Amino acid sequence: MNDKYIGKLLDNRYEILEVIGTGGMAVVYKALCHRLNRFVAVKILKDEYAKDEEFRNRFHAESHAVAMLSHPNIVAVYDVSRSNSIEYIVMELIDGMSLKEYMQRRGELTQKEAIHFITQILKALSHAHSKGIIHRDIKPHNIMLLRDSTVKVADFGIARLESSQKTVTREAFGSVHYIAPEQAKGSHIDCRADIYSTGVMFYEMLTGRLPYEGDTPVSIAIQHINSLPLSPREINPEIPEALEKITMKAMAPNLAKRYSSTDEMISDIEEYRKNPDVDIAYEPPVKPGEDDLSATKPIKLVSEEDIEIEEDEPENNLLAKLPLIATVAAALVFVIGVFSLVGALFDSGSSSKDLITPDVLGMTIEEALREYEDFEIIETDGDAREYSDKYEEGEIIKQRPQAEENNSTGKIYVTVSKGKREEEIALRDLTNMSEEQAKIVLQRDGLTYTVETENSDEIEAGYVIKTDPKEGVSVSSGDAITIYVSLGKEVKEVAVPKITGLTEEKAIEALSEVKLNKGSVGYENSDTVQKGYVIRQDVAVGEKRAEGTSVGFTVSNGPKKSEVSENKPPVGSSTGEETKPPVTDNKIKITRTIRLPSEPDSFTVKITVNGETQYESKHKGTDGSVDVSLKGNGTSTVCVYINDVLRQEIPITFQ
């Protein structure tokens, strides 16, 4: 489907190139900034929101506030603009993947990775909170990872606007896994809501699973309000107790027991780094009921059975009929909050027919087809199956679109596991493969990779120079391989020397001395530069050029030949055409056409007859020639001077 913005130039500056993402309120495009010659991301507000003047004003104001944020772990906002009916934000273009994509590929992360990522996220939030900005939608989908493992938090500000809308699209299904209890109840929120969401992400990184799962956004939201999750060490006993306490304190349902600031949480993480046995101050809430490790621990306040929902009814009818139990006033408060969330999450208010992509990871293709009949499951390439330590042979290990994303085609493209590699293999020779080809080979062999770049005189830019370990070394599934990709030859720049006024041979030598090459050489006549010498050079003196660059120049052929040989008179000569008026003062008057030089740009012409100055005037190099009246008797000597320098001596017979 064609996009109306593709190819459009916004504000005569940003050329829209392609769609790179779609959210509930805006579409993100890759664009080229013509003014700074760099690629950027442009987020354009969707038409249904752009038509609302009040919303546009709030979007503009909120975006300006976010543009004030400046932190290495926050996606930079370069510009906020209005172009006719278009509202858009210009942002830093991130070359990387979302944290959600990374986690889906890796499963549970190492403790070192989890701490590395969560610390950067907390530092970004700390900066935003210090400016009075709450994110409101912290989730791994909004966290971008660069190739060097730097984290960038995206979508500040726009979450505030989304949360204020009565109509919330199905993107809410992704957000509700990370929503704070007070946010789910529709209560007032502060920076601690972001801390809760960050705690959920930390939990997911350490355990490889979400604290709460459910078939509907409502069921998940109710668990955030009513339940306590399994502690991380109940899922994986290898997780240190200190990290478990940090995670659970960040996710404390009771605001008084939760971290009051991101700096507090960062401080505890830093203490753990110094001493893994540190005792983190946290008192876990009492878990009621039997100790059931297969599920979350319920705190019975409200349940889905108390709520009657007809999904096709308008928003007002989606609110459940409240049980007539006046004795449980506190529970009623929770119910009202949950109902508010129900109305928001299920009232899409749009005509979109997009499906929400299910999570098919871990299923076989056959199982996915049976479970999700509305979708077509397509294996990308049977030869592209990959080894996996996490998934059995035949199980899906990758999917596109990702789980919970909109899906307008009903198609899910998947990669299938080849099972766990039992034996070691010899690392293949990746030298001279393109970077993308090398990545594909490593992935198919069940290996992970990092990319380093360096210059190479032999290997073309974008192709692999070497690997670490080297080819032939035995490696096992999951091993990390470093591939070194060429940046091409190292480019050194030199200043272009002055070669005008040199002979052609000397000019070539001067260029060679600074490792520049002779470019194209032209030849032309010149009345000011001696034959064989350089008149001008194509690149100005002192300009920087890469070594090996060719520099062209023009060499003089000297003045044009005389009229006798070429029928073209030299500078200062007459054309041979003359007028013979009557004799005046015993002298004969004639008119001659004198050719003028093309250089310099301006000069003075003086003409004498037998030493008597009969003409003197200023001229330009573009004048070409001048008609001059001369007087004399018999054969006389006519001299032509350019800037007082004798250029021609012409014998003329006056008769």
Stockholm file with secondary structure:
# STOCKHOLM 1.0

chainA/1-655         MNDKYIGKLLDNRYEILEVIGTGGMAVVYKALCHRLNRFVAVKILKDEYAKDEEFRNRFHAESHAVAMLSHPNIVAVYDVSRSNSIEYIVMELIDGMSLKEYMQRRGELTQKEAIHFITQILKALSHAHSKGIIHRDIKPHNIMLLRDSTVKVADFGIARLESSQKTVTREAFGSVHYIAPEQAKGSHIDCRADIYSTGVMFYEMLTGRLPYEGDTPVSIAIQHINSLPLSPREINPEIPEALEKITMKAMAPNLAKRYSSTDEMISDIEEYRKNPDVDIAYEPPVKPGEDDLSATKPIKLVSEEDIEIEEDEPENNLLAKLPLIATVAAALVFVIGVFSLVGALFDSGSSSKDLITPDVLGMTIEEALREYEDFEIIETDGDAREYSDKYEEGEIIKQRPQAEENNSTGKIYVTVSKGKREEEIALRDLTNMSEEQAKIVLQRDGLTYTVETENSDEIEAGYVIKTDPKEGVSVSSGDAITIYVSLGKEVKEVAVPKITGLTEEKAIEALSEVKLNKGSVGYENSDTVQKGYVIRQDVAVGEKRAEGTSVGFTVSNGPKKSEVSENKPPVGSSTGEETKPPVTDNKIKITRTIRLPSEPDSFTVKITVNGETQYESKHKGTDGSVDVSLKGNGTSTVCVYINDVLRQEIPITFQ
#=GR chainA/1-655 SS CCCTTTTCEETTTEEEEEEEEECSSEEEEEEEETTTTEEEEEEEECHHHHTCHHHHHHHHHHHHHHHTCCCTTBCCEEEEEEETTEEEEEEECCCEEEHHHHHHHHSSCCHHHHHHHHHHHHHHHHHHHHTTCCCSCCCGGGEEEETTSCEEECCTTHHHHHHTCSCCCTTHHHHGGGCCHHHHTTCCCCHHHHHHHHHHHHHHHHHSSCSCCCSSHHHHHHHHHHEECCCHHHHCTTSCHHHHHHHHHHTCSSGGGSCSSHHHHHHHHHHHHHCTTCCCCCCCCCCCSSCCTTSCEECCSCCGGGCCCCTTSCHHHHSCCCCCCTTCHHHHHHHHHHHHHHHHHHCCCSCCCCEECCCCTTSBHHHHHHHCTTSEEEESCGGGCEECSSSCTTBEEEEESCTTSEESSCEEEEEEEEECCCSCEECCCCTTCBHHHHHHHHHHTTCEEEEEEECCSSSCTTBEEEEESCTTCEECTTCEEEEEEECCSCCCEEECCCCTTSBHHHHHHHHHHTTCEEEEEEEECCSSSCTTBEEEESSCTTCEEETTCEEEEEEECCSCCCHHHHSCCCTTCBCSCCCCCCEETTEEEEEEEEECCSCSSEEEEEEEETTEEEEEEEEETTCCEEEEEEEESEEEEEEEEETTEEEEEEEEEEC
#=GC SS_cons         CCCTTTTCEETTTEEEEEEEEECSSEEEEEEEETTTTEEEEEEEECHHHHTCHHHHHHHHHHHHHHHTCCCTTBCCEEEEEEETTEEEEEEECCCEEEHHHHHHHHSSCCHHHHHHHHHHHHHHHHHHHHTTCCCSCCCGGGEEEETTSCEEECCTTHHHHHHTCSCCCTTHHHHGGGCCHHHHTTCCCCHHHHHHHHHHHHHHHHHSSCSCCCSSHHHHHHHHHHEECCCHHHHCTTSCHHHHHHHHHHTCSSGGGSCSSHHHHHHHHHHHHHCTTCCCCCCCCCCCSSCCTTSCEECCSCCGGGCCCCTTSCHHHHSCCCCCCTTCHHHHHHHHHHHHHHHHHHCCCSCCCCEECCCCTTSBHHHHHHHCTTSEEEESCGGGCEECSSSCTTBEEEEESCTTSEESSCEEEEEEEEECCCSCEECCCCTTCBHHHHHHHHHHTTCEEEEEEECCSSSCTTBEEEEESCTTCEECTTCEEEEEEECCSCCCEEECCCCTTSBHHHHHHHHHHTTCEEEEEEEECCSSSCTTBEEEESSCTTCEEETTCEEEEEEECCSCCCHHHHSCCCTTCBCSCCCCCCEETTEEEEEEEEECCSCSSEEEEEEEETTEEEEEEEEETTCCEEEEEEEESEEEEEEEEETTEEEEEEEEEEC
//
